[in-house]
Amino acid sequence: MNLTLTVVVAIVGVALFVALLGLRVIKEFERGVVFRFGRVSHMKEPGLRVVIPLIDRVVRVDLRTIHLEIPPQEAITQDGVQVTVSAVVYIQVVNPPLAVTKVASAFAATTQLVQSMLRSILGQVLLIDLLSARDKVNDALARVIDGETEPWGIKVTMLEIQDIQLPETMLRAMGRQAEAEQETRAKLISAEGELAAARTLTDAALVIAAAPNALQLRYLQTLSEIGGENNTVIVFPMPIDLLQPLLDIQSRLQRPGQANPHPGPLQRPDRPARADPPPPPPDVR
């Protein structure tokens, strides 16, 4: 009786031990790929799962998005400029059986693939596109790399170029180019301002020509603007109308056919002009 009880207890203990060996806990962000006799059998969902000990082997696959830092890579752009680029890529396993069976180390393989594809794709991109349209270059790189990693069950969610290093000579050339562009833009803006000012002055001149008295009012307004509290000098512009009579007299005196085109001092009309004395007779001895 005692021997039978001992055998039963031993068998139950062995069964419990084997059952405990077959228990597996799969986390929420993991999936368990079950290999039975070396072949992929099925996939375990998160939770407490039971497998056959010594027959089944469970490989856990992390489904979280993982970032891989790409070391600086030297490349030559399409226009022949050498650049050093560092990037980061975000990947996620979307097919655990493929990620386990198609590639030995999914993350290491993806890192090497991104490095080679980064140098290859940058050779087909212009430097100006790499600097100003970086989002488009990132999207193009992500699409190409995602197409290569799809057979591995890996999805490239994002690729970002973090830093771009250029040679010193190229930086100086780009600085001179940017300075020249700024000067050109400043000259164009100044010329446009001069053109607008000339048009406005032309319109103002037409308005003043239609109402000559407006010019005198403008003179008075200018005096009120330049006359400050401590100003002792007043500049008064003389209207042209005050000088017009003198200009008319001068124009009449300078008409062609005048007896004396260069008149001397004015003489009274009631007194004849004084004649010059005759020259003395020559001394004849």
C-alpha positions in Angstrom: 0.0 0.0 0.0 2.7 2.4 0.9 4.7 1.5 -2.2 1.7 2.1 -4.4 1.0 5.5 -2.8 4.7 6.4 -3.3 4.5 5.5 -7.0 1.4 7.6 -7.5 2.8 10.6 -5.7 6.0 10.3 -7.8 4.0 10.1 -11.0 1.9 13.1 -10.0 5.0 15.0 -9.1 6.7 14.2 -12.5 3.5 15.2 -14.3 3.4 18.5 -12.4 7.0 19.1 -13.2 6.5 18.4 -16.8 3.4 20.7 -16.9 5.4 23.4 -15.3 8.1 23.0 -17.9 5.5 23.5 -20.6 4.1 26.7 -19.3 5.1 29.9 -21.1 4.2 33.5 -20.4 4.0 35.7 -23.5 4.0 39.4 -22.8 1.5 41.9 -24.5 4.1 43.3 -26.9 5.5 39.8 -27.8 4.4 36.9 -30.0 5.7 33.4 -29.5 6.7 31.4 -32.6 6.4 27.7 -31.8 8.8 25.2 -33.4 7.7 21.6 -33.2 10.4 19.1 -34.1 12.2 22.0 -35.8 9.3 23.2 -38.0 7.2 26.2 -37.4 3.9 24.9 -36.0 1.9 28.0 -34.9 2.2 31.3 -33.1 1.3 31.9 -29.4 -0.7 35.0 -28.4 0.0 37.0 -25.2 -0.9 35.4 -21.9 -0.1 32.1 -20.1 0.4 29.4 -22.8 1.2 25.7 -22.6 3.6 23.9 -24.9 4.8 20.4 -25.1 8.1 20.1 -23.2 11.1 18.7 -25.0 9.1 18.8 -28.2 8.1 22.4 -28.7 10.5 25.4 -28.6 9.1 28.9 -28.3 10.9 31.9 -29.8 9.7 35.3 -28.5 9.5 38.1 -31.0 9.3 41.8 -29.9 6.6 43.7 -31.8 7.5 47.2 -30.5 8.9 49.9 -32.7 12.7 49.9 -32.4 15.1 52.6 -33.5 18.4 51.8 -35.0 21.1 54.5 -35.1 23.0 54.5 -38.3 26.7 55.6 -37.9 28.0 58.4 -40.2 28.2 57.4 -43.8 30.3 59.1 -46.5 28.6 59.5 -49.8 28.9 61.6 -53.0 25.8 63.3 -54.3 24.7 63.4 -57.9 26.4 66.8 -58.4 29.7 65.5 -57.1 29.7 66.8 -53.6 31.1 64.6 -50.8 28.9 64.6 -47.7 28.8 62.7 -44.4 25.4 61.7 -43.3 24.1 60.2 -40.1 20.6 58.8 -39.7 18.2 56.9 -37.5 15.6 54.3 -38.7 12.5 53.0 -37.0 11.5 49.5 -37.7 8.7 47.1 -36.4 8.3 43.4 -36.9 4.9 42.7 -38.5 5.3 39.0 -39.4 7.1 37.2 -36.5 7.5 33.8 -38.3 9.3 35.5 -41.3 11.4 37.5 -38.9 12.6 34.3 -37.2 13.0 32.1 -40.2 14.1 34.4 -43.1 16.9 36.3 -41.4 19.3 35.3 -38.6 19.4 38.7 -36.9 16.7 41.0 -38.1 18.0 44.2 -36.5 21.6 43.7 -37.4 20.7 42.9 -41.0 18.4 45.9 -41.2 21.2 48.2 -39.9 23.6 46.9 -42.6 21.0 47.3 -45.3 20.2 50.8 -44.3 23.9 51.8 -44.4 24.4 50.4 -47.9 21.1 51.8 -49.3 21.8 55.2 -47.7 25.1 55.5 -49.7 23.4 54.3 -52.8 20.3 56.5 -52.7 22.3 59.7 -51.8 24.4 59.2 -55.0 21.2 59.9 -57.0 20.2 63.0 -55.1 21.3 66.6 -55.7 22.9 68.5 -52.8 20.2 71.2 -52.9 17.5 68.5 -52.6 19.3 66.9 -49.7 19.5 70.2 -47.8 16.1 71.8 -48.7 13.9 68.8 -49.4 15.1 66.4 -46.7 11.5 65.1 -46.1 11.2 63.9 -49.7 14.6 62.2 -49.4 13.6 60.5 -46.1 10.4 59.2 -47.7 12.2 57.9 -50.7 14.8 56.1 -48.5 12.1 54.6 -46.3 10.1 53.3 -49.3 13.2 51.6 -50.8 14.4 50.1 -47.6 10.9 48.9 -46.7 10.6 47.1 -50.0 13.9 45.3 -49.2 12.9 44.3 -45.6 9.4 43.2 -46.5 10.4 39.6 -47.2 11.9 39.5 -43.6 8.6 40.5 -42.0 10.0 43.9 -41.0 8.3 47.2 -41.6 10.3 50.4 -41.9 8.0 53.0 -40.3 10.3 56.0 -40.5 13.8 57.1 -41.6 15.3 60.4 -40.6 18.5 62.0 -41.7 19.8 63.7 -38.6 23.0 65.4 -39.6 24.7 66.4 -42.8 28.3 67.5 -42.8 29.9 69.3 -45.7 33.5 70.2 -46.6 34.7 73.6 -45.4 35.2 74.8 -49.0 31.6 74.0 -49.9 30.4 75.8 -46.7 32.3 78.9 -47.7 31.0 78.8 -51.3 27.5 78.4 -50.1 27.9 81.3 -47.7 29.1 83.5 -50.6 26.2 82.4 -52.7 23.7 83.2 -50.0 25.2 86.6 -49.4 25.1 87.4 -53.1 21.5 86.3 -53.3 20.6 88.5 -50.3 22.3 91.5 -51.9 20.5 90.9 -55.2 17.2 90.7 -53.4 17.9 93.9 -51.5 18.7 95.7 -54.7 15.5 94.5 -56.3 13.5 95.6 -53.4 15.2 99.0 -53.4 14.6 99.4 -57.1 10.9 98.5 -56.7 10.6 101.1 -53.9 12.2 103.8 -56.1 9.8 102.9 -58.9 6.8 103.1 -56.6 8.0 106.4 -55.2 8.5 107.8 -58.7 5.0 106.9 -59.7 3.6 108.4 -56.5 5.5 111.7 -57.1 4.3 111.7 -60.7 0.7 111.4 -59.5 1.3 114.2 -56.9 2.8 116.5 -59.6 -0.3 116.0 -61.8 -2.6 116.9 -58.9 -0.5 120.0 -58.0 -0.4 121.1 -61.6 -4.2 121.0 -61.7 -4.4 123.3 -58.6 -1.3 125.6 -58.4 -2.3 127.0 -55.0 -1.8 123.5 -53.5 2.0 124.0 -54.0 2.0 127.0 -51.7 0.1 125.1 -49.1 2.6 122.3 -49.4 5.4 124.9 -48.7 3.7 126.1 -45.5 3.2 122.5 -44.4 6.9 121.8 -45.0 7.8 124.8 -42.9 5.7 123.6 -40.0 7.4 120.2 -40.2 11.0 121.5 -40.2 10.5 124.2 -37.7 11.4 122.6 -34.3 11.5 124.1 -30.8 15.3 124.8 -30.8 15.5 125.5 -34.6 16.9 129.0 -35.3 17.1 128.7 -39.1 14.0 128.7 -41.3 14.3 127.7 -44.9 11.5 129.4 -46.9 11.2 128.3 -50.5 10.4 131.3 -52.7 7.5 130.6 -55.1 8.2 130.8 -58.8 5.3 133.2 -59.3 7.2 136.0 -57.5 10.1 135.7 -59.9 8.0 135.5 -63.0 7.8 139.3 -63.7 11.6 139.6 -63.5 11.9 136.7 -65.8 9.5 138.3 -68.3 11.5 141.6 -68.3 14.7 139.7 -68.9 13.2 137.7 -71.8 11.9 140.9 -73.5 15.3 142.6 -73.2 17.0 139.5 -74.7 14.8 139.3 -77.8 16.6 139.0 -81.1 16.8 142.2 -83.1 17.1 144.4 -80.0 19.4 147.4 -80.6 21.3 146.8 -77.4 21.3 143.1 -76.6 23.4 143.8 -73.6 21.8 146.9 -72.0 23.7 149.0 -69.6 22.2 150.6 -66.5 18.7 152.0 -66.9 18.5 155.8 -67.8 15.8 158.3 -67.2 13.6 158.9 -70.3 13.5 162.7 -69.9 17.3 163.1 -70.0 19.3 162.3 -73.2 22.1 160.0 -72.9 25.5 161.7 -72.3 27.7 161.5 -75.3 31.3 160.6 -74.9 33.8 163.6 -75.4 35.7 163.5 -78.7 39.3 162.3 -78.6 42.0 165.1 -78.4 43.7 166.1 -81.7 47.0 164.5 -82.3 50.0 166.6 -81.4 51.7 167.5 -84.7 55.0 169.2 -84.5 
